[in-house]
Amino acid sequence: MLLFCKIMIGMRLMAKEFARAFYDSGQWRKCRKAFISERISIDGGLCQRCHERLGYMVHHTIILTPDNI
């Protein structure tokens, strides 16, 4: 997973319809929170691309599809 700021992600990363239940799940929210906490302990939670702004969007390194979600 990667942590991005608003500028690095733009508006193109909206959840696909097939993934909405996944992103609304407690399991995803817990995973996201743990990842952000880990990044905060490493570098204060900076965007992993620009390294200048705080990140807030957790992005998959493997693109989700209906088959792997």
SEZA-104714 format. One line per 4 residues: number of its first residue (from 1); for each residue x, y negated, z of C-alpha. Coordinates in Angstrom, 1 decimal. Layout:
! SEZA-104714
NUM> X,Y,Z | ...
//
This chain:
! SEZA-104714
1> 0.0,0.0,0.0 | 1.0,-3.6,-0.5 | -0.1,-6.8,1.2 | -0.8,-9.8,-1.1
5> -1.7,-13.4,-0.7 | -4.6,-15.1,-2.6 | -2.3,-16.5,-5.3 | -0.7,-13.2,-6.1
9> -4.0,-11.3,-6.5 | -6.2,-13.8,-8.2 | -9.8,-12.8,-8.5 | -9.3,-9.6,-10.6
13> -9.2,-7.1,-7.7 | -12.9,-6.9,-6.9 | -14.0,-3.5,-5.7 | -15.6,-1.3,-8.4
17> -19.1,0.0,-7.7 | -17.9,3.6,-7.2 | -15.5,2.4,-4.4 | -17.9,0.2,-2.4
21> -18.8,2.9,0.1 | -15.0,3.6,0.6 | -14.2,0.0,1.4 | -17.2,-0.3,3.7
25> -16.1,2.8,5.7 | -14.7,2.7,9.2 | -11.8,4.9,8.0 | -10.7,2.3,5.4
29> -11.1,-0.6,7.9 | -9.0,1.2,10.5 | -6.3,2.0,7.9 | -6.2,-1.6,6.6
33> -6.0,-3.0,10.1 | -3.1,-0.6,11.0 | -1.2,-1.5,7.7 | -1.6,-5.3,8.3
37> -0.4,-4.8,11.9 | 2.7,-2.9,10.7 | 3.5,-5.7,8.1 | 3.1,-8.4,10.8
41> 5.6,-6.5,13.0 | 8.0,-6.3,10.0 | 7.9,-9.8,8.5 | 5.1,-11.7,10.1
45> 2.6,-10.4,7.5 | 4.0,-12.2,4.5 | 2.8,-11.4,0.9 | 5.0,-8.6,-0.4
49> 5.4,-10.2,-3.8 | 6.0,-13.9,-3.2 | 7.4,-13.6,0.4 | 6.2,-17.2,1.1
53> 2.5,-17.0,2.1 | 0.6,-14.8,4.5 | -0.9,-11.7,3.0 | -4.5,-10.7,3.6
57> -5.4,-8.3,0.8 | -4.3,-4.7,1.1 | -3.7,-3.3,-2.4 | -3.3,0.3,-3.4
61> -0.1,1.5,-5.1 | -2.2,4.2,-6.7 | -5.2,2.8,-8.6 | -8.5,4.3,-7.3
65> -10.7,6.2,-9.7 | -14.0,8.1,-9.2 | -11.9,11.3,-9.2 | -9.4,10.4,-6.5
69> -11.4,8.3,-4.1
//
